[in-house]
Amino acid sequence: MALIITDECINCDVCEPECPNSAISQGEEIYVIEASLCTECVGHFNEPQCIEVCPVDCIINNPDVVETKEQLQAKYQALIRNK
């Protein structure tokens, strides 16, 4: 699954620089995660780094974008090929 940031986001700015795929950006009111770029850090780290640093635990699985670890790995491979 890709991740999403909920309304509990306090715009603390700590998640954006932690994302190895540049999937996190400032939205109109809170930070947002681009699902097509989010691999939950598969290929980079064992755990999603944004979740690790979030002080308010507002980053959760996106129920609208269900992906297996294999699909996340394939997305990671495609992203690094396209860089």
C-alpha positions in Angstrom: 0.0 0.0 0.0 1.0 3.5 -0.5 0.8 5.8 2.5 -1.4 8.9 3.2 -1.1 11.7 5.7 -4.2 12.4 7.7 -5.7 15.7 8.9 -3.8 15.3 12.2 -0.7 16.5 10.3 0.9 19.5 12.1 3.1 20.6 9.2 6.2 20.0 11.2 8.3 19.5 8.0 10.1 16.3 9.3 8.7 13.8 6.9 9.4 15.4 3.5 13.2 15.2 3.6 13.1 11.6 4.9 11.3 10.3 1.8 13.8 8.6 -0.5 11.4 8.8 -3.5 10.4 12.5 -3.1 6.8 11.3 -2.7 6.0 13.8 0.0 5.2 17.4 -0.7 3.4 20.3 0.9 -0.2 20.4 0.0 -2.7 23.2 0.4 -3.2 22.6 4.1 -1.1 19.6 5.1 1.7 17.5 3.6 0.6 14.9 1.0 2.0 11.7 -0.4 2.0 11.0 -4.1 0.9 7.3 -4.3 2.6 6.7 -7.6 6.0 7.5 -5.9 5.4 5.9 -2.5 7.0 2.5 -2.1 6.7 2.6 1.7 10.5 2.8 1.5 10.7 -0.7 0.0 14.1 -0.9 -1.7 15.6 1.7 0.6 14.8 0.9 4.2 13.0 -1.8 6.3 10.4 0.6 7.6 8.8 3.7 6.1 11.0 6.6 7.2 8.1 9.1 7.3 6.3 7.0 9.8 9.5 6.6 11.9 9.9 10.4 12.3 6.3 11.6 12.4 5.7 13.1 15.9 1.9 12.8 15.7 1.5 9.4 14.0 -0.6 10.8 11.2 0.8 8.7 8.4 -1.2 5.5 7.7 -1.8 3.0 4.9 -3.9 4.3 2.0 -6.9 2.0 1.7 -7.4 3.2 -1.9 -4.0 2.0 -3.0 -3.5 -1.6 -2.0 -0.1 -3.0 -3.1 1.9 -6.1 -2.1 5.5 -6.0 -1.1 6.3 -7.4 -4.5 4.4 -4.6 -6.2 6.1 -2.0 -4.1 9.5 -3.6 -5.0 8.6 -3.4 -8.7 7.5 0.2 -8.3 10.9 0.9 -6.6 12.7 -0.7 -9.5 10.8 1.3 -12.1 11.5 4.6 -10.2 15.2 4.0 -10.0 15.3 3.0 -13.7 13.6 6.3 -14.6 16.0 8.5 -12.6 
